[in-house]
Amino acid sequence: MPGQPRSVAAAKHETIDKSGKAGATASSSASTMISFGRRQLLLPLLRPSRSTSSLRCLAPRLAPYSLFSSSSFSSKSSSTSKALDAFATVDPEDLSGKKPYQVYNLVNGGWTLPKRSVVMPDPLNGQPFLQLPDTTTDELRPYIDSMKSVPKSGLHNPFKNPSRYLLYGDISAKAAQALRDPAVEHFFARLIQRVAPKHYAQAKAEVTISRVFLENFSGDQVRFLARSFGVPGDHTGQVSNGYRFPYGPVAIVSPFNFPLEIPLLQIMGALFMGNK
């Protein structure tokens, strides 16, 4: 699918030679959410202890904070969804100039607002329907401090907190299960349509690709993603072993046309490997 990232895991591949040599190669990036006018910088501040946090990070945090069931959506959602009620804060069918919503930044597990916001026009009629945080450089200190708090060894790696590989496998499984709910699937498809010029089938396909990705990295698959390798040496007593290590603090700048798929694949790939 267009826009699908080439690499899954944001990890640097560090080769450790038992004879004392070391080398490193690298492969890509990842995620939170800071808005600069019409641009968004995503930095990962998911709390892995919450299995639903991956979905919370991807769904816009919009005001007012009223919950609603899928029965308030179109006829494409025929049944009430408890999974949807657990995190949804906006009805994409109701999002309009008459009912504009405020988007929030996410830092240290909390939703915050900068001093200013910019108004985004509805692509259907030009009416202001979203207010995006216009974060300025003098407001970045909480985000910078959050990223600096992550060690270069990451939050987990093959030698530290390996149980988190299994934790993220569980998170992926539960998030994929939620996306199998017709009401949740429709919810994200309609959110995509409100911010990107796509046919419903295209928007729904983006949700499907995202769900399949999460299914692929459920259970032990995150742990297997971090597999190491060993190579015999060229003399007695020497052998080379390679391990996948995180970068630590990482970021992703995502394009507008795949608002769910690309951020999710890149964010989760980075978090799988121990990055923040």
C-alpha positions in Angstrom: 0.0 0.0 0.0 1.4 3.5 -0.8 3.1 5.1 2.1 3.8 1.8 4.0 7.1 2.2 5.7 9.9 -0.1 4.5 11.3 -0.9 7.9 9.3 -2.3 10.9 11.7 -1.9 13.8 13.4 1.3 14.8 16.6 -0.2 16.1 20.3 0.1 15.7 22.0 -3.2 14.9 25.1 -3.3 17.1 27.7 -6.0 16.5 29.8 -7.1 19.4 32.9 -9.1 18.7 34.1 -11.2 21.7 37.7 -10.5 20.7 37.1 -6.8 21.5 35.9 -5.3 18.2 32.6 -3.5 17.9 30.6 -1.9 15.1 27.1 -0.5 14.4 24.6 0.0 11.6 21.2 1.6 11.8 17.6 1.4 10.6 14.8 3.9 11.2 12.6 6.0 13.6 9.4 6.7 15.4 6.8 8.9 18.0 4.1 11.7 20.8 2.1 14.4 19.2 3.1 18.0 18.9 1.3 20.2 16.4 3.0 23.2 14.7 0.2 24.8 12.9 -0.6 22.4 10.0 2.4 20.2 10.7 2.6 17.5 13.3 5.6 16.1 15.1 4.9 12.8 16.7 7.0 11.7 19.7 6.2 8.4 21.6 4.7 8.9 25.0 2.6 5.8 25.2 2.4 4.2 28.6 2.9 0.5 27.8 1.1 -0.5 31.1 -2.1 0.6 29.4 -3.1 -1.8 26.7 -5.4 0.7 25.1 -2.9 3.5 25.0 -1.8 2.8 21.4 -5.3 3.5 20.2 -5.6 6.6 22.5 -2.5 8.0 21.0 -3.8 7.6 17.4 -7.3 8.9 18.0 -7.5 12.7 18.1 -8.1 13.9 21.7 -10.9 16.3 21.0 -13.2 18.4 23.2 -15.9 18.3 24.4 -15.1 15.1 26.4 -18.5 13.4 25.9 -18.6 9.7 25.3 -21.0 8.2 22.8 -21.9 4.8 21.4 -21.6 3.7 17.8 -25.3 3.9 17.5 -24.9 7.7 17.1 -22.8 7.0 13.9 -24.1 6.2 10.5 -25.9 2.9 9.6 -22.5 1.3 8.8 -22.1 0.8 12.6 -25.1 -1.3 13.6 -24.1 -2.3 17.1 -23.0 -0.5 20.3 -19.3 -0.9 20.9 -17.9 -1.0 24.4 -14.4 -0.8 22.9 -15.3 2.5 21.2 -16.9 4.0 24.2 -13.7 3.4 26.1 -11.6 5.9 24.2 -13.7 7.9 21.6 -14.1 11.6 22.4 -15.5 12.8 19.1 -18.2 11.7 16.6 -16.7 12.0 13.1 -20.3 12.2 11.7 -20.9 15.3 13.9 -17.6 17.0 13.3 -18.4 20.3 11.5 -18.1 24.1 11.5 -21.1 24.1 13.9 -19.4 21.7 16.3 -15.6 22.4 16.0 -13.2 20.4 18.2 -10.0 21.3 19.9 -7.0 18.9 19.3 -4.6 18.4 22.2 -0.8 17.7 22.5 0.3 14.7 24.4 3.3 14.8 26.8 4.2 12.5 29.7 1.0 10.7 29.4 -1.2 13.8 29.7 -3.2 15.9 27.3 -2.1 19.6 27.2 -2.7 22.8 25.3 -0.2 25.4 24.2 -0.9 29.1 24.4 -2.3 29.3 20.9 -4.2 27.1 18.4 -4.8 27.5 14.7 -8.1 26.9 13.0 -8.3 24.3 10.2 -11.0 24.7 7.6 -13.3 21.8 6.7 -12.2 20.6 3.2 -15.9 20.0 2.4 -17.2 23.6 2.9 -14.3 25.8 4.3 -15.9 26.2 7.7 -13.5 26.0 10.7 -14.0 22.5 12.2 -10.7 21.8 14.0 -8.4 23.8 16.3 -4.9 22.5 16.2 -2.2 23.4 18.9 0.2 25.9 17.5 3.2 24.9 19.7 6.0 27.4 19.8 9.7 26.8 20.4 9.5 28.3 23.9 6.9 25.7 24.9 9.0 22.7 23.9 10.8 22.2 27.2 8.5 19.5 28.6 8.8 17.5 25.4 12.6 17.9 25.3 13.0 16.9 28.9 10.7 13.9 28.4 12.9 12.6 25.6 16.1 13.3 27.4 14.9 11.2 30.3 15.2 8.1 28.1 18.6 6.4 28.3 20.5 5.4 25.2 19.9 1.8 26.1 16.1 2.5 25.7 13.4 1.3 28.0 14.1 -2.3 27.1 16.6 -4.2 25.1 17.8 -7.9 24.9 19.6 -7.5 28.2 17.2 -5.1 30.1 13.5 -5.6 30.8 12.9 -8.2 28.1 9.4 -8.9 29.5 8.4 -5.7 27.7 8.7 -7.5 24.4 5.8 -9.7 25.5 3.9 -6.7 26.9 3.9 -5.1 23.5 2.8 -8.3 22.0 -0.2 -8.2 24.3 -0.9 -4.6 23.4 -0.8 -5.3 19.7 -3.2 -8.2 20.1 -5.7 -6.2 22.1 -5.5 -3.2 19.8 -6.0 -5.5 16.7 -9.0 -7.1 18.4 -10.5 -3.7 19.0 -10.0 -2.7 15.3 -11.9 -5.9 14.4 -15.0 -4.4 16.0 -17.1 -3.0 13.1 -18.0 0.1 15.1 -14.3 0.9 15.9 -13.3 0.1 12.3 -15.9 2.5 11.0 -15.0 5.1 13.5 -11.4 5.3 12.3 -12.4 5.1 8.6 -14.7 8.1 9.0 -12.0 10.0 11.0 -9.6 9.4 8.1 -12.1 10.7 5.6 -12.6 13.9 7.6 -9.0 14.8 7.3 -7.8 13.1 4.0 -9.5 13.0 0.6 -10.3 9.3 0.4 -13.2 7.1 -0.6 -14.7 5.1 2.2 -13.2 1.9 0.8 -9.7 3.4 0.8 -10.1 4.8 4.3 -11.4 1.4 5.6 -8.5 -0.4 3.8 -6.0 1.8 5.8 -7.7 0.6 9.0 -7.4 -3.0 7.8 -3.7 -2.7 7.0 -3.2 -1.2 10.5 -5.0 -4.0 12.1 -3.1 -6.7 10.2 0.1 -5.1 11.2 -0.9 -5.3 14.9 -2.0 -8.9 14.4 1.4 -9.8 12.8 3.2 -8.5 15.9 1.1 -10.1 18.6 2.2 -12.7 21.1 5.9 -13.6 20.8 6.4 -11.8 17.4 7.8 -8.6 19.0 10.4 -10.7 20.8 11.2 -12.5 17.6 11.6 -9.2 15.9 14.6 -8.5 18.2 16.4 -11.7 17.3 20.1 -11.7 17.4 22.7 -13.5 15.3 26.1 -15.2 15.7 28.9 -15.6 13.2 31.9 -17.9 13.6 35.2 -16.0 13.9 38.3 -16.3 11.6 40.5 -17.7 14.4 40.2 -19.9 17.4 38.3 -18.3 20.3 36.8 -15.5 18.3 33.1 -15.2 17.4 30.8 -12.3 16.5 27.3 -11.8 18.0 24.9 -9.1 16.8 22.0 -7.7 18.9 19.2 -5.2 18.1 19.4 -2.2 20.4 17.1 0.8 20.6 18.2 4.4 19.9 16.4 5.7 23.0 14.5 8.9 22.2 13.2 8.9 18.7 10.7 10.9 16.5 8.5 10.6 13.5 7.3 13.3 11.1 4.2 11.8 9.4 2.5 12.8 6.1 -1.1 13.8 6.1 -2.4 11.3 3.6 -2.1 8.2 5.8 -3.1 9.6 9.2 -3.5 6.2 10.9 -1.4 3.7 9.0 2.0 5.4 8.8 2.1 6.8 12.4 0.9 3.5 13.8 3.4 1.3 12.0 6.3 3.6 12.7 5.4 4.4 16.3 4.7 0.8 17.2 7.9 -0.4 15.4 9.9 2.0 17.5 8.2 1.1 20.7 8.6 -2.6 20.1 12.4 -2.2 20.1 12.5 -0.2 23.4 12.5 3.4 22.1 10.4 6.3 23.3 
